[in-house]
Amino acid sequence: VMLEMQNAMNTKVHEKWFSQGFEWSRAIWVECAEMLDHYGWKWWKKQTPDTEQVILELVDIFHFGLSLRIDGETSYEQIARQLEAELSTPQQGDDFKQTLELLAASAVADKTFNAAAFAGCMAQMGMSIDDLYRGYVGKNTLNFFRQDYGYKDGSYHKIWQGKEDNEHLVEVVKSLDTEHADFARQVYQGLVARYPK
């Protein structure tokens, strides 16, 4: 399901996204750097991990990881089986920062999505596969919403009512039944109701 949703999102952004040579691996390591800022790494000042933001960044990385794995030839079922096997054998460093560096290193050096290191990051943040799925569906829906409301042409407002759209997304998702068959549509409608007219 997530692979299908990712292909649909990528196609919405650019109809011929396969032939564009988008640097998904670069997107992964840049998100890793952003996540590290949310987690905290500076030994010279007090920092407290912003767990919600770290989890949102992990969800963003999964979007790019899926995009990197979709090649137009391998079936979604086969990719899903590969990902399931890799996610079920987490690779971890001594702490979250080191595990995140394993993920980033694969993206920089090998231009790959290291799903085992990603699973290690998830485990160290206490994030389950169900958490990833719910977060993914929510963020994918926000990405469609952004495109529909002018993200590509620059007319979209990322901050409304004093909050970033990701914060609105978290509030909308918390107000809904994530098990509902129509969850993605409900998230979209919740965002529409909050977005300034």
C-alpha positions as CSV (number, residue, x, y, z in Angstrom):
1,V,0.0,0.0,0.0
2,M,2.8,2.4,0.9
3,L,4.7,1.7,-2.3
4,E,1.5,2.4,-4.3
5,M,0.9,5.6,-2.4
6,Q,4.5,6.7,-2.9
7,N,4.4,6.1,-6.7
8,A,1.1,8.1,-6.8
9,M,2.7,11.0,-4.9
10,N,5.9,11.0,-7.0
11,T,3.7,10.9,-10.2
12,K,1.7,13.9,-8.9
13,V,4.9,15.9,-8.4
14,H,6.3,14.9,-11.8
15,E,4.5,12.7,-14.3
16,K,7.7,11.1,-15.6
17,W,9.5,10.9,-12.3
18,F,11.4,7.7,-13.2
19,S,13.3,9.4,-15.9
20,Q,14.2,12.5,-14.0
21,G,17.1,11.1,-12.0
22,F,15.9,12.6,-8.7
23,E,18.5,12.2,-6.0
24,W,16.5,10.3,-3.4
25,S,19.7,9.2,-1.6
26,R,20.6,12.9,-1.1
27,A,17.2,13.6,0.3
28,I,17.7,10.8,2.8
29,W,21.0,12.1,4.1
30,V,19.8,15.7,4.3
31,E,16.8,14.5,6.3
32,C,19.2,12.5,8.6
33,A,21.0,15.8,9.3
34,E,17.8,17.6,10.0
35,M,16.7,14.7,12.3
36,L,20.0,14.9,14.2
37,D,19.3,18.6,15.0
38,H,15.9,17.6,16.4
39,Y,17.4,14.7,18.4
40,G,20.4,16.8,19.7
41,W,24.0,16.2,19.2
42,K,25.8,19.3,20.6
43,W,27.9,18.3,23.6
44,W,28.5,21.9,24.5
45,K,24.9,22.8,25.3
46,K,21.9,21.1,26.9
47,Q,19.6,19.5,24.4
48,T,16.5,17.4,24.8
49,P,15.3,15.1,21.9
50,D,12.2,16.3,20.2
51,T,10.8,12.8,19.8
52,E,7.7,13.8,17.7
53,Q,9.9,15.7,15.2
54,V,12.4,12.8,15.1
55,I,9.6,10.4,14.2
56,L,8.2,12.7,11.6
57,E,11.7,12.9,10.0
58,L,11.9,9.1,10.0
59,V,8.6,9.0,8.2
60,D,10.0,11.5,5.6
61,I,13.0,9.3,5.1
62,F,10.8,6.3,4.5
63,H,9.1,8.2,1.6
64,F,12.5,8.7,0.0
65,G,13.6,5.2,0.8
66,L,10.5,3.8,-1.0
67,S,11.1,6.1,-3.9
68,L,14.7,4.8,-4.2
69,R,13.5,1.2,-4.2
70,I,10.7,1.6,-6.8
71,D,12.4,1.0,-10.1
72,G,9.5,0.4,-12.5
73,E,10.5,-3.2,-13.0
74,T,10.4,-5.0,-9.6
75,S,6.9,-5.7,-8.4
76,Y,5.6,-4.0,-5.3
77,E,5.2,-7.4,-3.7
78,Q,8.8,-8.2,-4.2
79,I,10.0,-4.9,-2.9
80,A,7.7,-5.2,0.1
81,R,9.2,-8.7,0.9
82,Q,12.7,-7.3,0.6
83,L,11.9,-4.4,2.9
84,E,10.1,-6.6,5.4
85,A,13.1,-8.9,5.6
86,E,15.5,-5.9,6.1
87,L,13.2,-4.1,8.6
88,S,13.0,-7.3,10.7
89,T,16.8,-7.4,11.2
90,P,17.6,-3.9,12.7
91,Q,21.2,-2.7,12.4
92,Q,22.2,-0.5,15.3
93,G,25.1,1.5,16.6
94,D,25.8,2.1,20.3
95,D,23.2,4.9,20.4
96,F,20.6,6.6,18.1
97,K,23.1,9.1,16.7
98,Q,25.5,6.3,15.6
99,T,22.6,4.3,14.0
100,L,21.5,7.4,12.2
101,E,25.0,7.8,10.9
102,L,24.8,4.3,9.5
103,L,21.7,5.2,7.6
104,A,23.2,8.5,6.3
105,A,26.5,6.8,5.4
106,S,24.7,4.3,3.1
107,A,22.8,7.1,1.4
108,V,26.0,9.2,0.9
109,A,28.5,6.4,0.0
110,D,26.4,3.8,-1.7
111,K,23.3,5.9,-2.7
112,T,21.1,3.3,-1.1
113,F,18.3,3.1,1.5
114,N,19.7,1.1,4.3
115,A,16.4,-0.3,5.7
116,A,18.1,-2.3,8.4
117,A,19.7,0.9,9.8
118,F,16.3,2.6,9.4
119,A,14.8,-0.2,11.5
120,G,17.5,0.4,14.0
121,C,16.6,4.0,14.3
122,M,12.9,3.1,14.7
123,A,13.7,0.6,17.4
124,Q,15.9,3.1,19.3
125,M,13.0,5.6,19.2
126,G,10.4,3.0,20.3
127,M,8.6,3.2,16.9
128,S,6.7,0.2,15.6
129,I,5.9,-0.8,12.1
130,D,2.2,0.2,12.8
131,D,3.5,3.6,14.0
132,L,5.4,3.9,10.7
133,Y,2.4,3.0,8.6
134,R,0.1,5.5,10.4
135,G,2.8,8.2,10.1
136,Y,3.4,7.4,6.5
137,V,-0.3,7.6,5.5
138,G,-0.7,10.8,7.3
139,K,2.4,12.5,5.8
140,N,1.7,11.1,2.4
141,T,-1.8,12.7,2.6
142,L,-0.2,16.0,3.8
143,N,2.1,15.9,0.8
144,F,-0.9,15.5,-1.6
145,F,-2.6,18.4,0.2
146,R,0.5,20.5,-0.2
147,Q,0.6,19.8,-3.9
148,D,-3.1,20.5,-4.3
149,Y,-2.7,23.9,-2.5
150,G,0.3,25.3,-4.4
151,Y,3.4,23.7,-2.9
152,K,5.0,23.4,-6.3
153,D,4.3,27.0,-7.5
154,G,5.1,28.6,-4.2
155,S,1.7,29.7,-3.2
156,Y,1.3,27.2,-0.3
157,H,1.5,28.5,3.2
158,K,3.4,26.1,5.4
159,I,2.6,27.9,8.6
160,W,-1.1,28.6,9.5
161,Q,-2.6,29.8,12.7
162,G,0.9,30.0,14.2
163,K,1.8,26.4,13.6
164,E,3.7,24.5,10.9
165,D,1.5,22.1,8.8
166,N,3.3,19.1,10.3
167,E,1.9,20.2,13.7
168,H,-1.6,20.5,12.3
169,L,-1.1,17.0,10.8
170,V,-0.3,15.5,14.2
171,E,-3.4,17.1,15.7
172,V,-5.6,15.9,12.9
173,V,-4.3,12.3,13.1
174,K,-4.7,12.2,16.9
175,S,-8.4,13.2,16.4
176,L,-9.1,10.3,14.0
177,D,-9.4,6.5,14.1
178,T,-6.3,5.4,12.3
179,E,-7.9,2.0,11.7
180,H,-10.7,3.5,9.7
181,A,-10.8,2.3,6.0
182,D,-11.2,6.0,4.9
183,F,-8.4,7.3,7.2
184,A,-6.4,9.0,4.4
185,R,-9.5,10.9,3.1
186,Q,-10.4,11.9,6.7
187,V,-6.9,13.3,7.2
188,Y,-7.1,15.3,4.0
189,Q,-10.5,16.7,5.0
190,G,-9.2,17.6,8.4
191,L,-6.4,19.6,6.8
192,V,-8.8,21.3,4.4
193,A,-10.9,22.4,7.4
194,R,-7.9,24.0,9.1
195,Y,-6.2,25.6,6.1
196,P,-6.9,29.3,5.8
197,K,-9.3,30.1,2.9
